[in-house]
Amino acid sequence: MGTKAIIPGTVDHGAVVLSIVMTQLLGNGGTVLLAVLFSVACLSVCIGLVTSCAQYFTTVFSKISYIQWVLLLCVASGVVANLGLSQILKVSVPILGFLYPIAITLMILGILHSWLPSYSRPVYVITIIMVGLFSLLEIINSTIFNGEFNPYLLWIPLQTDGFGWITIGGIGFVLGSIAGKILPNTGHTNTA
């Protein structure tokens, strides 16, 4: 069985590496097994996403039927899929890099909601704004400025591991708590 050498810098995503590893470990059957596994995994996720999005959009835009939404979403997904993995990653990684810290922060705040004081609205608002702005700064730094500001961002604790937003979120949490105590009538009471 021949082996392919991977030259550093020639692979722009892990699919090629995974394919080569499976071929080296299990031969051509490994590549077929990998293809079947990815097809089943992706198909089940796609079916779930298309049906749930179609159901939602049918309730929001009722002039278009469920079947029409399914067809529209499948065609749009097919067009995007044919751009290729490298192009999809080039577009989606910055978007997800911006959204994931905000989503994780919202989940953490939601879990901690019953322990938050009655002035929790400023905590949510300030924490999410700070995490969002920091995530946006990181994305702009990596995409537009090619990491030019990395030396400055690395001063933030946990940033070397890609979790600087946690530190910023903690600061936002503290500032939101202070703002909630200072500002009168800052929102809803904690009902949980």
N, C-alpha and C positions, 0 to 999 in steps of 0.2 A: 504494500500500500504506500503510495507516494505521499509526501507531505508538502504543503505549501508554506512558504515563509511569509509572514506578515511583516511588511516593511513599515516601521513607525512613521506615522503621518500620512499613510496611504488609505487608511480606513477612516471614514467619517461617522460611522455608527456601528453599533455592536452586532448587527444582523450578520454581517460578513464574517466576523470573528466567530460567532456562535455556529454558523454554518460550517466553517472550516473545522472547528473543534468536534462537532458531531460527525463529520466525515472522517476525521482522524480516529475517533473513538469507535465508531460503529460502521464505518464504510458508507457506501451509497444508501444503505438501509437507514442509517442515522439521519441522513439528509431528508429522506422521505418521512421518517418518523417526526422530525422537527417540523416539516411542512404540514403534516396532519395535525399535530398539536397546536400549532399557531392558527391553522384554519379553523379548528373547532373553537378555540378560545376567542378568536376575533369574531367569528360568526355569532356566537352566543352573546357577546357584548354588543355587537351591531344590532342584532334583533331586539335586544332589550332597549337600547337607546332609540332606535327608530320608532318602535311602538310607543314608548313613553313620551317621546317628543311629539309624535303625531297626535296622541291623545290630548296632550297639553295644548298644542297649537289649535286643535279642533275646538277646544273650549274658548280660546282667546279670539280666534278668527273663524267664526262658525260658517262663513260663506264658502270656505274650502272644506271638502269632506275629509274624513279620516283616510280613506284610500288615496285621495289626491295628495294629502300630506305625506303618506308613506312613500308614494312614487317620487314626489319632489325631494324628499330627504334621501332616498336611495340614489337618485340621479346626482344630487349634489355631493353625496359621499363618494360616489364612483368617480366624479370629476376630480375631487380632492385627492382620492387615493392614487389616481394616475399621475399625480405630480411627482411621485417618488418619495421614498422615506426621507432622503436627505433634505429635500425641499420642505416637506411637512414638518420635520424637526426644526429646521431653520426658522419657520414661522411660529410653531406652537411652543417651543421652549421658552422664549421670552414672555409669551402670554401666560403660560402656566407658572413661570417663575414669579410673575406679578400676582397671580390669583391665589396660588397655594398658601403663602404666608397669611394672607387675609382670611382665607377659608379656615385654616388651622386655628388662627387666633379666635375667630368667631365660635368655633367648636369648643375651644378651651373656655372661653367666657361663658358659653351656654352651659357647660358642665359645672362651672363654678357659680352659676347664677344664684343658686339658693344660698350661697355663703356671702354673696355681695351685699353691701349695705343698701338701704332703701334708695340711695341716690346713685343707682347703678347706670343710669343713662349717660352721664358724662364719662364714666369709665369705658363704656362701649364705644362711644363716639371718638374720644381722644385716642384710645388704644388703636382702633381700626384706622383712623386717619394717619397716625404715626407709622404704623406697620405698612400701610399702603404707600405712603410717601417714600419710606425707606426702600420698599420693593421696587418702586418706580425708579428711584435713584440708582439702585443696583442694575436694573435692566438697561437704563440709559448708559450707565458706565460701561457695561459689557458689550452692548450692541453698537452704540454710536461712538463712544470714546475708546473702545477696545481695551478696557481695563486701566485707563490712564490714572484713575483715582483710587486704584486698589491700595497703594501704600497708606492713604488716608483712612480708607474704610477698614483696613486691617487693625486699626487701633480699637475698634469696637469689639468687646468680648464676644466670643463664639463665632466671629466672622470668618476666621480661618477655616472653620468646618462648614461654612455656608448657613449658619444659624444666627447671624447678627440681628436679624429681625426679632428674635426672642428678647434680646437685650433692649431693643427699641420698644418692643411691646410692653416690657416690664416698666420702662420709664413712662410710657403712655398710661399704663394702669395706675401708677402712683400719681401722675399729674391729674388723671381723671378723678381719682379718689379725692385729691385735694380740691379740685374744682367743684366736685359734688358737695363738699362740706361748706365751701365758701359761697357758692351761688345759691340764691333762694329759688325755690320752686324749679328744680332742675329736671323734672320729669316724673316718670311713674314710680310707684312704690314697688318694692319687691314682694310679689304675691306668691312666690314659690315656697 
